[in-house]
Amino acid sequence: MSDLVTKELMESVLAIAEQAGEAIKVVYDQADPVTVHTKSDDSPVTAADHAAHHVIVDKLTALTPDIPVFSEESENVSYAERKTWPRYWLVDPLDGTKEFINGTGEFTVNIALIE
């Protein structure tokens, strides 16, 4: 484990993931049916994806302003730029969007620090 990853950082990131999960649950509990849009790669995206994305990106940026955040819902960042990053947060704010849409409850919030 990197010297950058402390118990305090891990606890903060866990809290961020829980807050993103709460944002997802608000949409999950209220929307029936869930409004679905299609991204340019033909994958589905919902308001819950965007809500969790904003929670995670805003809070990770405040927590570690020197570490870029690369989220599935972010604008495309070229590989030429990303390969210069010594570390970055890799985020899928709502992994399992199709399951979310189908109401199975089988979805997660994914946050990883890549070095």
C-alpha positions in Angstrom: 0.0 0.0 0.0 1.2 3.5 -0.9 2.3 6.0 1.8 -0.5 8.1 0.4 -3.2 5.7 1.5 -3.8 6.2 5.2 -6.5 4.9 7.4 -8.0 8.4 7.5 -8.0 8.6 3.7 -9.7 5.2 3.4 -12.3 6.2 6.0 -13.0 9.4 4.1 -13.3 7.6 0.8 -15.6 5.0 2.3 -17.8 7.9 3.6 -17.9 9.4 0.1 -19.0 6.0 -1.3 -21.7 5.8 1.3 -22.9 9.3 0.4 -23.0 8.4 -3.3 -25.0 5.3 -2.4 -27.5 7.5 -0.5 -27.8 9.7 -3.6 -28.4 6.6 -5.7 -31.0 5.3 -3.2 -33.0 8.5 -3.4 -33.5 8.0 -7.2 -34.0 4.3 -6.8 -36.8 4.8 -4.2 -38.5 7.6 -6.0 -38.3 6.8 -9.7 -40.7 4.2 -11.1 -40.0 3.7 -13.9 -36.4 5.1 -13.9 -35.8 7.6 -16.7 -33.0 6.2 -18.9 -30.9 8.0 -21.4 -28.3 6.5 -23.8 -24.7 7.6 -23.8 -22.7 7.8 -27.0 -21.4 4.3 -26.5 -25.0 3.0 -26.4 -24.8 2.3 -22.7 -27.6 3.4 -20.4 -27.3 6.3 -17.9 -29.7 7.6 -15.3 -30.1 10.5 -12.9 -28.7 8.2 -10.2 -25.4 7.8 -12.2 -25.1 11.6 -12.4 -26.1 12.2 -8.8 -23.5 9.7 -7.5 -20.9 11.1 -10.0 -21.3 14.6 -8.6 -21.1 13.5 -5.0 -17.9 11.5 -5.6 -16.1 13.9 -7.9 -16.8 17.0 -5.8 -15.8 15.3 -2.5 -12.7 13.5 -3.9 -11.5 16.7 -5.5 -11.9 18.5 -2.1 -10.2 15.7 -0.3 -7.3 15.2 -2.6 -7.1 18.3 -4.9 -3.8 17.1 -6.4 -5.2 13.8 -7.6 -7.3 13.8 -10.8 -10.6 12.0 -10.8 -11.5 9.9 -13.9 -15.2 8.9 -13.8 -17.2 6.9 -16.2 -19.6 9.8 -16.3 -16.9 12.4 -16.8 -16.0 14.2 -20.1 -13.6 12.1 -22.1 -10.0 12.7 -21.0 -7.5 11.6 -23.7 -5.1 8.8 -23.0 -2.2 11.1 -23.8 -3.2 13.2 -20.8 -4.1 10.3 -18.5 -0.8 8.5 -19.0 1.0 11.5 -17.5 -0.9 11.1 -14.2 1.2 9.4 -11.6 -2.0 8.4 -9.7 -5.7 9.1 -10.2 -9.0 8.1 -8.8 -10.9 5.7 -11.1 -14.6 5.9 -10.4 -17.7 4.1 -11.6 -20.4 6.0 -9.7 -23.1 3.4 -10.4 -21.7 0.0 -11.6 -24.7 -2.0 -12.6 -26.8 0.6 -14.2 -28.9 -2.1 -16.1 -29.6 -3.9 -12.8 -30.5 -0.5 -11.3 -32.9 0.2 -14.1 -34.4 -3.3 -13.7 -34.9 -2.8 -10.0 -32.8 -5.8 -8.9 -30.8 -4.0 -6.2 -27.6 -5.5 -7.7 -25.4 -2.5 -8.2 -22.4 -0.9 -6.5 -20.4 2.3 -6.1 -16.7 1.8 -7.2 -13.9 4.0 -6.3 -10.2 3.0 -6.8 -6.9 4.9 -6.4 -4.7 3.9 -9.3 -0.9 4.3 -8.9 
